[in-house]
Every structure is written in C-alpha cells, then in structure tokens.
Amino acid sequence: MLTDSRRRAQFVIIEGEPAATDAQAYILTGLSDAALLIVDPQVTTRVDLDEVVDQISVTGSELLGAVMWRLTRKQRQLDPGTEES
C-alpha cells in the first residue's frame, strides 16, 4: 500500500501511534523519508522527547521538526488512548 501511494502522490502522510509508547512508530519512521513530531506539552516530557528524537535519528529518517499541539479536555475525554493529566 505504501509503495503504491508513493507512486501516485508526491507526498504521503502516515499517522501513527505516539512514538513514546509504541515501537511501531519507529518502524513507520524507518519506512519514511522524513518525520514530523506532534507534541502535546501537557503529556510529553522533555526526557520522552529527547528519547524519541534519538530513536528517529537511528532510523535514518530526517526529522523535519515538531509541532506543539494541546488537546482540549473534551478531546481527551473523547479519545480513550489519551491519559487525563
């Protein structure tokens, strides 16, 4: 599926689970040319972020940067995959 998508489009965006909690994120990163981190500053610690950046560098994928994005309380309640802080 990824190979077919790459042939059809200039850019393919893959959304994955949080890298700090799911090793699959690194597998997807290894298949990608570049990665962009989406960071919730209320959930992600600096230690977690440093670890994720180190792991991405091992995959050979280019880290484009990070976007700070904060879920609202209502969004957290609707998404069972997030923890309430």
ABEGO torsion letter per residue (X at the ends): XAAAAAAABABBBBBBBBAAABAAAAAAAAABABBBBBBBAAABBAAAAAAAAAAAAAAGBBBAEBBBBBBBAAAAAABAABBBX
